[in-house]
Amino acid sequence: MLAQLLGLVARRLFAASFLLVGIVFMTFALSRLLPGDPARMYAGARATPEAVALVRQQLGLDAPVLTQFQTYVAALAHGDLGLSIVTRRPVVEDVISFLPATIELVLAAAVIGILAGTVLGTWAACRQERLPDYSARGLAVLGLSLPDFWLAILMQLIFFSALGWLPLGDRLNLDTLPPPTVTGLLLPDALLAGNLPLAWEILRHLALPAIVLSLPLAGLLTRTTRAATIEVLGKDYIRHARAKGLSRRRILVRHVMRNAMMPGVTVIGLQLGFMISGAVLVETVFNWPGVGRYAAQAIRAVDYNAIMAMTLILSCAYVLINLAVDLAYVWLDPRLRS
């Protein structure tokens, strides 16, 4: 079993290496087609033409495109993602600084979406063509139809402006010090420090952006889980389990849910990738200091190095998520192990 898993991982990573090489080339080529002058933005609006030319030379933007690509690939091989025009720091430092906020947001949204989608989908399948079924399907359609940015603004108006229950954005209040860094994620770090009031404040800041980001996953997973559960409930082995007198709960937990999870795993894998890319809008609306907002700022400023770094990170995330989905298939379905 272990040897099969290691072989699967090796094959997937080998195939992904060619994909990443193509992404590096395409991203570099497309970034050079973006309008705007990064040297002018780096030097400032009042910089003289001579100063702009000097900055362009320092950044290597005056060299031929092929030379720039060779320089970039050589630096990338040594783990150097270049200098950000926006923050004027190495992109690696920016990524290390902003990535934990996005990881925490995506993980919270994934937990909410998976729990909500699985529970609603199973609930709807067990009560077909009744009010719970119609309600779950209606909520799923809303989750899939509403744009993230519009829903984020609407929830800010309701829960911050009208009710005053939750904060407008950011990870913490301006006058609150973060917990001692252990994992880089504020909520686990606050819990590890035993600071429950701080953990509660972090949860309040995390609630709105995580819920907004989780709705597409919850909606699609509800529909997928409902359809898969209905199909499994009609199988012969389920009727046999009922004839043996097994309880409804035991049938659902031991026989139905595991077999109905196969399509859901695919949905979760795809939506996690979309969730990472969708964090750009959500983080911008909620002023969340993650790589999504960092990527939006890089695009506005035509920050070549930051744009390419974010593209590579998202691509690697997709590869790793797909690999995790493949491994989950092998774990859930023993027939695939051969």
C-alpha positions in Angstrom: 0.0 0.0 0.0 2.7 2.5 1.0 4.8 1.6 -2.1 1.7 2.2 -4.3 1.1 5.6 -2.7 4.7 6.7 -3.1 4.6 5.6 -6.8 1.5 7.6 -7.3 3.0 10.7 -5.7 6.2 10.4 -7.8 4.2 10.0 -11.0 2.0 13.0 -10.3 4.9 15.2 -9.2 6.9 14.3 -12.4 3.9 15.2 -14.6 3.4 18.4 -12.6 7.0 19.5 -13.2 6.3 19.9 -16.9 3.1 21.8 -16.1 5.0 24.2 -13.9 7.6 24.9 -16.5 4.9 25.8 -19.0 3.3 28.0 -16.4 6.5 29.9 -15.7 7.0 30.5 -19.5 3.4 31.6 -20.1 3.3 33.8 -17.0 6.5 35.6 -17.9 5.4 36.2 -21.5 2.0 37.5 -20.5 3.3 39.7 -17.7 5.5 41.5 -20.3 2.3 42.3 -22.3 0.6 44.1 -19.5 0.2 47.9 -20.0 2.2 50.3 -17.8 5.8 51.0 -17.0 7.0 49.3 -13.8 10.1 51.5 -13.7 8.0 54.6 -13.7 5.9 53.3 -10.9 8.9 52.2 -8.9 10.7 55.6 -9.4 7.6 57.6 -8.6 5.4 59.9 -10.6 7.7 62.9 -10.2 10.9 61.1 -11.3 12.9 62.5 -14.2 13.3 60.4 -17.4 17.0 59.9 -16.4 15.9 58.5 -13.0 13.4 56.2 -14.6 16.0 55.0 -17.1 18.4 54.2 -14.2 15.7 52.3 -12.3 14.8 50.3 -15.5 18.5 49.4 -15.8 18.7 48.4 -12.1 15.6 46.2 -12.5 17.0 44.6 -15.7 14.0 45.8 -17.7 16.2 47.3 -20.4 17.6 43.9 -21.4 16.0 41.8 -24.2 13.0 39.8 -23.1 14.9 36.5 -23.7 17.7 37.7 -21.4 15.2 38.7 -18.8 13.6 35.3 -18.9 17.0 33.5 -18.6 17.8 35.7 -15.6 14.5 35.1 -14.0 14.7 31.3 -14.4 18.3 31.3 -13.0 17.1 33.3 -10.0 14.1 31.0 -9.6 16.3 27.9 -9.5 18.0 29.5 -6.4 14.7 30.3 -4.7 14.9 34.0 -5.6 11.6 35.4 -6.7 12.9 38.9 -7.3 12.1 42.3 -5.8 8.6 43.6 -5.4 8.0 47.0 -7.0 5.1 47.7 -4.6 6.7 46.8 -1.2 10.3 47.2 -2.4 11.2 44.0 -0.5 12.1 40.5 -1.8 9.0 38.8 -3.0 9.9 35.7 -0.9 9.7 37.9 2.3 6.3 39.2 1.2 4.9 35.7 0.5 6.1 34.5 3.9 4.5 37.5 5.5 1.1 37.4 3.7 0.6 33.7 3.1 -0.4 32.6 6.7 -3.4 35.0 6.6 -4.7 33.4 3.4 -4.0 29.9 4.7 -6.0 30.6 7.8 -8.9 32.2 5.8 -9.0 29.3 3.3 -8.9 26.6 6.0 -11.7 28.2 7.9 -13.8 28.6 4.8 -13.1 25.0 3.8 -14.2 23.7 7.2 -17.4 25.7 7.0 -18.1 24.8 3.4 -17.4 21.0 3.9 -19.5 20.7 7.0 -22.4 22.8 5.7 -22.4 21.1 2.3 -22.2 17.5 3.6 -24.8 18.0 6.3 -27.3 19.9 4.0 -26.7 17.4 1.1 -27.3 14.3 3.3 -30.3 16.0 5.0 -31.9 16.8 1.7 -31.3 13.3 0.3 -32.9 11.6 3.3 -36.0 13.9 2.9 -36.5 13.9 -0.8 -39.2 16.2 -2.3 -40.1 17.6 1.1 -39.5 21.0 2.7 -35.9 20.2 3.9 -35.0 19.1 0.4 -36.4 22.2 -1.2 -34.7 24.4 1.4 -31.3 22.8 1.0 -31.5 23.0 -2.8 -32.5 26.7 -2.6 -29.6 27.5 -0.3 -27.3 25.7 -2.7 -28.4 27.7 -5.6 -28.0 31.0 -3.7 -24.5 30.0 -2.6 -23.5 29.2 -6.2 -25.2 32.3 -7.8 -24.3 35.2 -5.6 -21.0 37.0 -6.5 -18.4 37.0 -3.8 -17.7 40.7 -3.8 -21.4 41.7 -3.7 -22.2 39.2 -0.9 -19.2 40.5 1.1 -20.4 44.1 0.8 -23.9 43.1 1.7 -22.8 41.2 4.8 -20.7 44.1 5.9 -23.7 46.4 5.6 -25.9 43.9 7.7 -23.6 42.6 10.3 -21.3 45.6 10.8 -23.3 48.7 9.8 -26.8 47.7 10.8 -26.4 45.2 13.6 -22.8 45.9 14.9 -22.2 42.3 15.6 -19.0 41.7 13.6 -16.1 43.8 12.6 -15.7 45.3 9.2 -12.5 43.7 8.2 -8.8 43.1 9.1 -7.5 40.2 11.2 -7.4 42.1 14.5 -8.4 45.4 16.0 -5.9 48.2 15.4 -5.1 48.4 19.1 -4.7 44.6 19.7 -1.4 42.9 19.7 -1.1 39.5 17.9 -0.3 36.4 19.9 3.2 35.0 20.0 4.0 33.4 16.7 4.1 29.6 16.7 2.2 28.5 13.6 1.8 31.9 11.9 -2.0 31.4 12.1 -3.5 33.8 14.6 -6.3 31.6 15.9 -4.2 28.5 16.7 -1.5 30.7 18.1 -4.0 32.5 20.4 -5.4 29.1 21.6 -1.8 27.8 22.2 -1.1 30.9 24.3 -4.3 30.3 26.3 -5.6 33.7 25.4 -9.4 33.0 25.0 -10.5 36.6 24.7 -8.0 37.2 21.9 -9.1 33.9 20.2 -12.7 35.1 20.3 -11.7 38.5 18.7 -9.9 36.6 16.0 -12.9 34.4 15.3 -15.2 37.5 15.0 -12.8 39.0 12.4 -12.5 35.7 10.6 -16.3 34.9 10.5 -17.5 37.1 7.7 -14.7 36.6 5.1 -14.7 32.8 5.8 -18.4 32.5 5.4 -18.4 34.5 2.1 -15.6 32.4 0.7 -17.2 29.1 1.8 -20.6 29.6 0.1 -19.6 28.3 -3.4 -18.1 25.2 -1.9 -21.1 24.6 0.4 -23.6 25.1 -2.5 -21.8 22.8 -4.9 -21.1 20.2 -2.3 -24.7 20.2 -1.2 -25.9 19.4 -4.7 -23.2 16.8 -5.2 -23.7 15.1 -1.8 -27.5 15.0 -2.3 -27.3 13.3 -5.7 -24.6 10.8 -4.6 -26.5 10.0 -1.4 -29.7 9.4 -3.3 -27.9 7.0 -5.6 -26.3 5.1 -2.8 -29.5 4.8 -0.8 -31.0 2.8 -3.8 -28.2 0.2 -3.8 -28.8 -3.4 -2.9 -26.4 -3.5 0.0 -28.3 -0.6 1.7 -31.6 -2.6 1.4 -29.7 -5.6 2.8 -28.5 -3.5 5.7 -32.0 -2.3 6.4 -33.3 -5.9 6.3 -30.7 -6.9 8.9 -32.2 -4.4 11.2 -29.3 -1.9 11.3 -30.3 1.5 12.6 -30.7 4.4 10.2 -27.8 6.3 11.7 -25.4 3.4 11.4 -26.4 2.8 7.8 -25.8 6.5 7.0 -22.5 6.7 8.8 -20.9 3.3 7.9 -22.4 2.5 4.5 -23.9 5.6 2.8 -21.6 8.5 3.6 -18.3 6.8 2.7 -19.6 5.7 -0.7 -21.3 9.0 -1.3 -18.1 10.9 -0.6 -16.3 10.0 -3.8 -17.9 12.7 -6.0 -17.7 15.1 -3.1 -13.9 14.7 -2.8 -13.6 15.9 -6.4 -15.8 18.9 -5.7 -13.7 19.8 -2.6 -10.5 19.5 -4.5 -11.6 21.8 -7.3 -13.3 24.3 -5.1 -10.3 24.6 -2.8 -8.3 25.7 -5.8 -11.0 28.2 -6.8 -11.2 29.3 -3.2 -7.5 30.3 -3.2 -7.9 32.3 -6.4 -11.3 33.7 -5.2 -9.6 35.0 -2.0 -8.3 38.0 -4.1 -11.8 39.7 -4.1 -12.7 38.6 -0.6 -9.4 39.8 0.9 -9.7 43.1 -1.0 -13.2 43.8 0.3 -12.4 42.8 3.9 -8.9 44.4 3.9 -7.6 41.0 4.8 -3.7 41.0 4.7 -3.2 37.9 2.6 -1.6 37.0 -0.7 -4.9 37.7 -2.5 -4.9 41.3 -1.6 -1.1 41.3 -2.3 -1.8 39.9 -5.8 -4.4 42.5 -6.5 -2.0 45.3 -5.6 0.7 43.7 -7.7 -1.6 43.6 -10.8 -2.6 47.2 -10.4 1.1 48.2 -10.1 2.3 45.9 -12.9 4.7 44.3 -10.4 6.2 41.6 -12.6 7.9 39.6 -10.0 5.0 39.5 -7.5 2.5 38.6 -10.3 4.7 35.7 -11.4 5.3 34.6 -7.8 1.5 34.5 -7.1 0.8 32.6 -10.3 3.4 30.0 -9.3 2.1 29.7 -5.8 -1.5 29.2 -7.1 -0.3 26.6 -9.6 1.6 24.7 -7.0 -1.5 24.8 -4.8 -3.6 23.3 -7.6 -1.0 20.5 -8.1 -0.9 19.6 -4.4 -4.7 19.7 -4.1 -5.1 17.4 -7.1 -2.5 15.1 -5.6 -4.4 15.0 -2.3 -7.6 14.2 -4.2 -5.9 11.3 -5.9 -4.7 10.0 -2.5 -8.1 10.4 -1.0 -9.6 8.3 -3.9 -7.2 5.5 -3.1 -8.1 5.6 0.6 -11.8 5.7 0.1 -12.1 3.1 -2.7 -9.9 0.0 -2.2 -10.6 -1.1 -5.8 -8.3 1.8 -7.0 -5.3 0.6 -5.1 -4.5 -1.9 -7.8 
